[in-house]
Amino acid sequence: MKFLAMAAACPTAEGVILEIGSFMGKSTVILATAGQLASGTEVVAVDPLEFRPVADPKRGKESCLDSFRANLRHAKVENLVEFHQMRSQQLAPSWKRDHKIRLLWI
């Protein structure tokens, strides 16, 4: 987690932070939170969220998307993340060539 936070906070190139595979949002929160230390940081996350969390009586029947959004909201980074609920290969055709990536987290 420390390495991920440092990589997000200390840019070595221009562009967005792209996260492929977000699941419940733990690394997304770290990227978005630490990324705020570098002005103008954008975080783009992509994950189809096809899996449900392990059955937990406290959670009820919420989906991964519900948990993902709740975790971002709880960390107050919801507005800092552009989320695409799809596979990365589905996002790729719409990715603009001039949309630089400074950090790719898979």
Backbone as a ProteinNet text record, in pm:
[ID]
protein_1_A
[PRIMARY]
MKFLAMAAACPTAEGVILEIGSFMGKSTVILATAGQLASGTEVVAVDPLEFRPVADPKRGKESCLDSFRANLRHAKVENLVEFHQMRSQQLAPSWKRDHKIRLLWI
[TERTIARY]
82.4	0	87	197.4	285.8	345.5	387.6	443.6	340.4	219.6	112.9	82.7	76.6	50.7	164.5	288	400.8	400.3	369.3	364.8	256.3	144.9	35.5	65.9	135.1	161.2	280.4	369.1	493.1	501	436.3	434.9	573	605.6	729.7	701.2	575.9	533.8	399.7	354	222.9	118.4	-4.8	-114.8	-197.3	-291.3	-383.8	-327.7	-388.4	-363.9	-473.7	-435.7	-532.8	-521.3	-632.3	-637.1	-724.2	-667.3	-742.7	-765.7	-890.6	-926.5	-938.7	-1058.9	-1082.4	-1145.9	-1223.9	-1297.9	-1370.6	-1327.5	-1400.3	-1349.2	-1243.8	-1200.1	-1087.3	-1025.3	-919.6	-803.5	-753.2	-642.5	-689.8	-813.5	-868.5	-868	-906.6	-906.9	-765	-668.5	-529.9	-479.9	-506.6	-462.7	-524.2	-654.2	-723	-680.2	-664.6	-624.5	-483	-389.6	-250.4	-233.5	-311.7	-303.9	-337.4	-413	-447.7	-324.5	-217	-93.5	-23.4	-55.2	-1.7	-117.4	-105.7	-217.3	-258.4	-388.5	-443.7	-449.7	-428.6	-431.2	-572.6	-585.9	-712.5	-692.9	-792.6	-787.9	-901.3	-865.5	-963.1	-955.2	-1068.4	-1073.4	-1166.4	-1127.9	-1210.3	-1215.2	-1336.5	-1357.2	-1501.3	-1526	-1664.5	-1743	-1672.9	-1734.6	-1838.4	-1794.4	-1884.4	-1898.1	-1815.7	-1818.4	-1883.4	-1951.1	-2011.6	-1917.9	-1919.7	-1836.5	-1881.9	-1792.1	-1824	-1945.3	-2033	-2155.2	-2121	-2179.3	-2156.2	-2291.4	-2341.2	-2473.8	-2487.9	-2378.2	-2384.3	-2403.5	-2361.2	-2366.1	-2495.1	-2564.4	-2686.1	-2652.9	-2727.2	-2708.2	-2650.7	-2570.8	-2515.4	-2414.5	-2404.3	-2312.8	-2175.2	-2079.9	-1946.3	-1954.8	-2042.7	-2056.8	-2103.9	-2201	-2248.9	-2135	-2058.7	-1947.3	-1839	-1807.3	-1706.4	-1744.4	-1865.6	-1910.8	-1915.2	-1960.6	-1966.9	-1826.9	-1729.6	-1592.7	-1533.5	-1559.8	-1513.1	-1581.9	-1711.4	-1787.8	-1737.2	-1715.4	-1667.2	-1530.2	-1445.7	-1311.4	-1313.7	-1431.6	-1449	-1364.3	-1355.6	-1282.9	-1371.7	-1498.9	-1593.2	-1586.4	-1572.1	-1570.2	-1434.1	-1334.5	-1200.6	-1174.7	-1271.3	-1251.8	-1353.2	-1301.9	-1387.4	-1394	-1511.5	-1524.1	-1597.1	-1543.2	-1604.2	-1629.8	-1757.7	-1791	-1791.8	-1673	-1653.3	-1514.4	-1483.2	-1348.6	-1257.2	-1129.6	-1034.8	-1031.4	-1048.1	-1047	-1170.8	-1275.9	-1393.3	-1369	-1291	-1258.2	-1154.8	-1064.5	-950.7	-989.5	-1090.5	-1121.8	-1163.6	-1219.5	-1264.5	-1156	-1042.8	-933.7	-865.7	-858.7	-797.7	-646.2	-586	-440.3	-363.8	-419.2	-348.8	-379.5	-457.6	-489.3	-375.6	-275.2	-154.7	-182.6	-107.4	-116.6	17.2	14.4	137.7	162	55.4	68.5	-38.7	4.5	-88.8	-79.7	-192.8	-198.7	-293.6	-240.3	-322.9	-328.4
-118.6	0	125.2	121	238.1	266	159.4	176.5	235.7	184.1	232.3	378.9	415.8	555.5	645.4	600.5	681.5	696.7	590.7	596	692.6	697	786.7	931.5	952.5	1087.9	1155.2	1076.1	1130.4	1097.3	1177.2	1145.1	1158.8	1065.1	1069.7	1094.8	1110.7	1136	1208	1251.2	1315.4	1210	1237.1	1149.5	1108	1019	972	848.1	814.2	686.2	594	482	384.4	258.6	220.4	97.8	-2.9	-118	-226.4	-331.8	-347.7	-441.3	-369.8	-330.6	-250.1	-327.6	-428.1	-511	-426.2	-424.6	-352.6	-209.5	-172.1	-33.5	2.8	-93.5	-59.2	13.6	-44.2	21.4	148.2	151	271.2	387.6	361.3	464.7	514.6	423.2	462.9	549.8	507.6	583.6	723.1	731.5	860.6	951.2	895.2	974.2	1027.9	940.1	982	1068.4	1040.2	1117.5	1263.9	1296.7	1435.8	1518.8	1454.3	1525.7	1580.2	1523.7	1572.4	1642.8	1771.6	1848.6	1796.1	1797.4	1758.5	1609.2	1528.6	1383.7	1334.2	1253.1	1187.2	1037.4	971.2	827.2	767	674	601.6	455.9	399.4	260.2	182.1	59.6	-25.7	-166.5	-217.5	-352.4	-391.2	-511.7	-551.8	-582.2	-602.8	-634.6	-745.6	-853.9	-966.9	-1059.7	-1041.3	-1129.6	-1061	-1138.7	-1086.1	-1114	-1025.8	-1053.9	-1182	-1239.2	-1359.3	-1329.7	-1426.3	-1406.6	-1357.1	-1247.4	-1186.9	-1138.8	-1196.3	-1159.3	-1009.3	-941.9	-798.5	-718	-773.4	-701.1	-723.9	-829.1	-857.2	-901	-849.5	-894	-785.7	-698.2	-591.9	-649.7	-586.5	-631.9	-570	-613.5	-552.7	-405.5	-370.3	-230	-146.6	-199.2	-127.6	-108.1	-213.3	-206.6	-112.7	-122.6	-36.3	110.1	144.7	284.7	330	242.2	277.4	303	222.4	240.7	372.4	408.2	536.1	652.5	637.5	742.9	761.5	650.9	655.4	725.1	703.4	763.9	905.5	948.7	1083.2	1105.6	1002.8	1014.6	981.1	964	924.5	1017.7	1146.4	1243.2	1250	1177.6	1179.8	1061.7	969.9	846.9	839.3	819.2	793.1	641.3	584.4	438.7	387.2	278.3	211.5	66.5	28.3	-109.3	-193.5	-240.2	-321.3	-381.8	-464.8	-520.9	-417.9	-426	-328.8	-334.7	-453.8	-463.2	-397.5	-379.9	-307.1	-156.1	-112.9	29.1	73	-15.2	17.8	87.8	41.8	108	255.1	290.7	428.5	516.1	454.5	529.8	614.1	741.9	832.2	817.1	817.8	801.2	907.3	1026.6	1133.5	1135.1	1038.8	1026.5	948.1	1019.5	958.1	890.9	785.9	712.9	729.1	786.6	802.2	687.4	617.6	502.9	402.1	280.9	171.3	72	51.2	-43.3	-155.8	-277.6	-393.5	-488.8
0	0	0	72.5	76.8	-61	-130	-263.3	-357.9	-353.2	-441	-413.7	-287.8	-251.3	-300.2	-284.8	-328.9	-481.4	-552.2	-698.6	-746.6	-676.8	-714.1	-678.7	-568.3	-518.6	-585.5	-641.6	-699.7	-848.4	-930.7	-1073.5	-1137.5	-1223.6	-1298.8	-1446.7	-1480.9	-1618.8	-1615.1	-1731.5	-1741.9	-1773.4	-1735.1	-1770.3	-1651	-1678	-1575.6	-1507.1	-1395.9	-1330.7	-1380.9	-1439.9	-1489.4	-1405.5	-1344.7	-1265.8	-1339.2	-1367.3	-1430.3	-1323.6	-1283.6	-1177.8	-1044.9	-1010.9	-890.1	-776.7	-808.1	-713.5	-609.9	-486.3	-381.3	-361.8	-433.7	-432.6	-338.1	-272.5	-176.7	-245.6	-353.7	-422.9	-493.9	-537	-601.3	-503.6	-380.7	-276.3	-251.2	-244.5	-221.6	-336.9	-459.6	-577.1	-579.4	-553.6	-557.7	-442.5	-323.7	-207.6	-224.2	-255.2	-272.3	-396.7	-498.4	-621.5	-602.2	-498.6	-470.6	-435.7	-393.9	-359.8	-484.4	-599.2	-726.5	-798.2	-816.1	-872.4	-1010.1	-1032.2	-1161	-1186.2	-1085.1	-1103.8	-1130.9	-1234.3	-1265.1	-1247.3	-1189.5	-1172.8	-1255.6	-1342.8	-1423.3	-1379.4	-1341.9	-1297	-1388.5	-1419	-1504.7	-1445.6	-1433.2	-1380	-1409.9	-1461.5	-1487.9	-1359.6	-1248.9	-1119.4	-1133.6	-1193.3	-1217.2	-1097.4	-996.8	-880.5	-762.7	-682.2	-559.7	-443.6	-342.5	-225.3	-156.6	-81.4	-4.5	82.7	95.4	174.6	314.7	349.6	480.4	530.5	639.8	689.3	715.8	748.1	775.8	647.7	536.9	410.2	334.5	361.2	286.1	145.1	48.1	-89.4	-178.6	-122.5	-205.5	-304.8	-417.5	-521	-500.3	-579.5	-574.7	-611	-704.8	-743.8	-625.6	-550.1	-431.4	-331	-307	-212.6	-263.7	-391.9	-453	-435	-472.6	-460.6	-315.1	-225.7	-83.2	-28.2	-67.8	-19.8	-70.5	-196	-249.1	-179	-156.2	-87.8	55.2	125.3	263.8	272.3	171.6	170	112	69.3	12.2	-113.7	-197.8	-324.6	-445.1	-419.1	-523.4	-644.6	-621.4	-730.7	-800.9	-751	-809.3	-902	-911.3	-988	-1101.3	-1221.4	-1337.9	-1350.7	-1325.8	-1323.6	-1446.8	-1503.3	-1618.2	-1579.5	-1571.5	-1536.1	-1663	-1699	-1818.7	-1811.9	-1907.9	-1918.4	-1984.9	-1954.6	-2010.2	-2162.4	-2220.9	-2366.8	-2428.5	-2350.3	-2399.2	-2392.6	-2296	-2281.9	-2384.8	-2420.1	-2507	-2637.7	-2711.4	-2838.5	-2823.3	-2708.9	-2688.9	-2624.4	-2588.7	-2525.4	-2632.8	-2610.8	-2708	-2705.9	-2822.6	-2833.3	-2754.7	-2744.8	-2673.5	-2523.8	-2477.3	-2334.9	-2268.2	-2222	-2166.5	-2032.5	-2007	-1879.7	-1808.5	-1689.2	-1613.6	-1518.3	-1478.5	-1389.5	-1425.8	-1452.7	-1482.9	-1368.6	-1302.3	-1189.6	-1228.9	-1234.2	-1272.4	-1154.8
[MASK]
++++++++++++++++++++++++++++++++++++++++++++++++++++++++++++++++++++++++++++++++++++++++++++++++++++++++++

